[in-house]
Amino acid sequence: MSKQNITQRHIDITANDLPLACPMPSMNLWNAHPKVMIPLNQGGEARCPYCGTLYRFVGELPKGHH
């Protein structure tokens, strides 16, 4: 897998990427900000408060625990 640039503005994620944190492990570290956990909203999207990257969940969202 090639390294992604942290300045990328849109990244599709799957259940394998959860729990979601930015920067993701596949991003270059030289331009990284502090690691922050990103909660997805009801629509399956979230934006990083540091770099503004938009994360969009693709596929079926996992079911939560009751």
MIDOSE-1310 file (N, C-alpha, C; in nm, 2 decimals, decimal comma, always signed):
residues 66
mskq	+0,08/-0,12/+0,00/+0,00/+0,00/+0,00/+0,09/+0,12/+0,00; +0,06/+0,22/-0,09/+0,14/+0,34/-0,09/+0,09/+0,44/+0,02; +0,18/+0,52/+0,06/+0,15/+0,62/+0,16/+0,06/+0,73/+0,11; -0,04/+0,77/+0,18/-0,13/+0,88/+0,15/-0,07/+1,01/+0,20
nitq	-0,09/+1,12/+0,13/-0,05/+1,25/+0,18/-0,16/+1,30/+0,27; -0,13/+1,36/+0,39/-0,22/+1,40/+0,49/-0,30/+1,52/+0,43; -0,26/+1,59/+0,33/-0,33/+1,70/+0,27/-0,44/+1,66/+0,18; -0,46/+1,53/+0,16/-0,57/+1,48/+0,08/-0,70/+1,52/+0,15
rhid	-0,80/+1,57/+0,08/-0,92/+1,62/+0,14/-1,03/+1,53/+0,16; -1,03/+1,41/+0,09/-1,14/+1,32/+0,10/-1,08/+1,18/+0,10; -1,12/+1,10/+0,20/-1,08/+0,96/+0,21/-1,20/+0,87/+0,24; -1,22/+0,77/+0,16/-1,32/+0,67/+0,18/-1,27/+0,57/+0,28
itan	-1,35/+0,54/+0,38/-1,31/+0,44/+0,48/-1,41/+0,32/+0,49; -1,36/+0,21/+0,55/-1,45/+0,10/+0,56/-1,44/+0,05/+0,71; -1,52/-0,05/+0,74/-1,52/-0,10/+0,88/-1,38/-0,14/+0,93; -1,29/-0,18/+0,84/-1,16/-0,21/+0,88/-1,08/-0,10/+0,93
dlpl	-1,12/+0,03/+0,90/-1,05/+0,15/+0,94/-1,10/+0,20/+1,08; -1,20/+0,13/+1,14/-1,25/+0,18/+1,26/-1,18/+0,11/+1,38; -1,16/+0,17/+1,49/-1,20/+0,31/+1,52/-1,11/+0,41/+1,43; -1,17/+0,52/+1,39/-1,11/+0,61/+1,30/-1,02/+0,71/+1,37
acpm	-0,90/+0,73/+1,33/-0,81/+0,83/+1,39/-0,74/+0,90/+1,27; -0,71/+1,02/+1,29/-0,64/+1,10/+1,19/-0,51/+1,15/+1,26; -0,40/+1,14/+1,20/-0,37/+1,08/+1,07/-0,38/+0,93/+1,08; -0,42/+0,87/+0,96/-0,43/+0,73/+0,95/-0,29/+0,66/+0,94
psmn	-0,28/+0,54/+0,97/-0,15/+0,47/+0,96/-0,09/+0,48/+0,82; -0,17/+0,49/+0,71/-0,11/+0,49/+0,58/-0,07/+0,63/+0,53; -0,08/+0,73/+0,62/-0,04/+0,87/+0,58/+0,10/+0,90/+0,61; +0,16/+0,98/+0,53/+0,30/+1,02/+0,56/+0,31/+1,09/+0,70
lwna	+0,42/+1,06/+0,77/+0,44/+1,12/+0,90/+0,50/+1,26/+0,90; +0,57/+1,29/+0,79/+0,65/+1,42/+0,79/+0,56/+1,54/+0,80; +0,44/+1,53/+0,76/+0,35/+1,64/+0,76/+0,22/+1,61/+0,85; +0,24/+1,52/+0,95/+0,13/+1,48/+1,03/+0,10/+1,58/+1,15
hpkv	-0,02/+1,58/+1,20/-0,06/+1,66/+1,32/-0,08/+1,56/+1,43; -0,10/+1,60/+1,55/-0,13/+1,51/+1,66/-0,24/+1,41/+1,63; -0,23/+1,29/+1,67/-0,34/+1,19/+1,65/-0,46/+1,23/+1,72; -0,58/+1,22/+1,65/-0,71/+1,26/+1,71/-0,81/+1,15/+1,66
mipl	-0,89/+1,11/+1,76/-1,00/+1,01/+1,72/-1,11/+1,09/+1,66; -1,17/+1,03/+1,55/-1,27/+1,10/+1,47/-1,40/+1,02/+1,48; -1,50/+1,07/+1,55/-1,63/+1,00/+1,55/-1,71/+1,03/+1,42; -1,77/+0,93/+1,37/-1,86/+0,94/+1,25/-1,99/+0,99/+1,29
nqgg	-2,05/+1,08/+1,21/-2,19/+1,12/+1,24/-2,29/+1,02/+1,18; -2,41/+1,04/+1,20/-2,52/+0,95/+1,16/-2,51/+0,92/+1,01; -2,46/+1,01/+0,93/-2,45/+0,99/+0,78/-2,32/+0,92/+0,74; -2,24/+0,88/+0,84/-2,12/+0,81/+0,80/-2,00/+0,90/+0,76
earc	-2,01/+1,03/+0,79/-1,90/+1,12/+0,75/-1,85/+1,19/+0,88; -1,73/+1,24/+0,86/-1,66/+1,32/+0,97/-1,55/+1,39/+0,91; -1,52/+1,51/+0,97/-1,40/+1,59/+0,93/-1,30/+1,60/+1,04; -1,17/+1,59/+1,00/-1,07/+1,61/+1,10/-1,06/+1,76/+1,14
pycg	-1,06/+1,78/+1,28/-1,05/+1,92/+1,32/-0,91/+1,99/+1,30; -0,81/+1,91/+1,27/-0,68/+1,96/+1,25/-0,65/+2,00/+1,10; -0,67/+1,90/+1,01/-0,64/+1,92/+0,87/-0,76/+1,93/+0,78; -0,88/+1,91/+0,83/-1,00/+1,93/+0,75/-1,03/+1,81/+0,65
tlyr	-0,95/+1,70/+0,66/-0,98/+1,59/+0,57/-1,12/+1,54/+0,60; -1,20/+1,51/+0,50/-1,33/+1,45/+0,51/-1,32/+1,30/+0,50; -1,37/+1,23/+0,59/-1,37/+1,09/+0,59/-1,52/+1,04/+0,56; -1,53/+0,96/+0,46/-1,67/+0,91/+0,43/-1,67/+0,76/+0,44
fvge	-1,76/+0,70/+0,51/-1,77/+0,56/+0,53/-1,84/+0,50/+0,40; -1,78/+0,40/+0,35/-1,84/+0,33/+0,23/-1,88/+0,19/+0,28; -1,99/+0,14/+0,24/-2,04/+0,01/+0,28/-2,14/+0,02/+0,39; -2,17/-0,09/+0,46/-2,27/-0,09/+0,56/-2,20/-0,05/+0,69
lpkg	-2,26/+0,04/+0,77/-2,20/+0,08/+0,90/-2,22/-0,03/+0,99; -2,12/-0,06/+1,08/-2,13/-0,16/+1,18/-2,24/-0,13/+1,28; -2,30/-0,23/+1,33/-2,41/-0,21/+1,43/-2,34/-0,19/+1,57; -2,40/-0,10/+1,65/-2,35/-0,07/+1,78/-2,39/-0,18/+1,88
hh	-2,32/-0,17/+2,00/-2,36/-0,27/+2,11/-2,47/-0,21/+2,19; -2,55/-0,29/+2,24/-2,67/-0,25/+2,32/-2,65/-0,29/+2,47
